[in-house]
Amino acid sequence: MRDSRWGTTPLLLLRISQLLLGVVVLGIAAYFASKYSGWYIAFTVALGFVTLVWTAVVLGLFFKNKLSPPLVMFVDVPLAVAYILSVATVAANWPRALGGSCVAKVAGVPGESILDADCATLKGAFGILIIEMLTFHGAIIWDAIVMSRNPNRRRDVRGVAQNYVPVMPKPMAVVDSGGPHGQYQLDGTLVYPAELASPAAQYNSDMPPTDPQQQQQYQQYQQSRGPPQELSGTG
């Protein structure tokens, strides 16, 4: 399952480009480390290796739907700064090779010149190093866009709605509505007072009431019902 927050095409293009460029940077930096000395060369080798590991982790988390925007931003920013430092130190230590021609004259042989292979390789590696640096700056911008669209505390409204179980308040007391037609309980059920209730609701028992007013109403109710009818069967 892919993480839909990032966008499949932009993330794959960006991270796969970083992965391929990181392979080239690591290989060329390892070549120069075997022939030349300098802490910045070893630093570039380590940076290329970290790039390979990080891009592989990003792609793995993306396809597992676990790629957290804050985590990606937390790693991309130091890597972008590290590439700036690598580019700056390489340019500072090889200014003539990067700024001049890679054709060197042969000492003692007029008109003869050779191509300095390491100089040409260095120029190519320096250009790739700059491109890799720019991809990490682009990654930071994309990380910020994804974070602004998907903040950490944002909740899935649809999931909350599906898991929501409404709880109805229990009736605790009868509250007078202020009108002449009845009273309302807390749960919204209409309760009629005794004087407005129907005789059938008031007198649901064969025992006559003891109150004089209720006795008169009970007699009127019995007269309106008439004599009880007997059940007759056909046999």
C-alpha positions, 0 to 999 in steps of 0.5 A: 500500500502506497502512502497517498500523502506524498504523490507517487510520481513526484516521490519516485522521480525524486528519490530514484534520481537521488539513489542513482546519483548517490551511486555515482557520487559514491563510486567516484569519491571512492576512486579519488579516495584511493589515489588522493588524501583529504578529509573532504574526500572521505566525507563525500564517500560517507555522504554517498553511502548515507544517501543510498541507505536513506533513499532505500529507507524512504522508498521502503517506508513509502510502499508500506504507507509509513513515511512520516513527513516530519521524519523525512524533513528531519533527515533531508535537511542535514543531508542537504547541508552536508552536500553544500559542505561537500561541494564547497570543500571540493571547490576550495581544494581543486580550484585550478582543475575545476576552473581551468582546462584539463589539458596538460602540456608534456614537459620537454616536448613542445606542442605535445599535450595530454588530457588529465583523466583525473581532472576530467573525472573530477569535473564530471563528479563535481557537476553530479555532486551539485545536482545531488545537492539540488535534489535534496533542496527540492526534497525539502521543499516537497517535504514542506508541502506535504507537511502543510497538507497533512499536519500530524494532528489531523484526524480522518473525519470519515474514520471518526464518523464511522466509529462514532456511537451516539449516546442519548441522555437518560431522562433524569427529571420532568421539566415543565415546558411552560405550555398548556399541553404538557411537560417534556422529559430530558429525552424529549418525550412528551408527558401529559398531565393527569387532567389532559390524559384520556380516560382509557389511560387514566383508568386502566383498572377495574377498581374505581377511583377514590377521589370524588372528581375521579369517581364522576369521570370514571362513571362517565367513562363506564357509561360511554363504554356501554355494557360489556359484550359477551363472546358468542361462538357458533358450534 
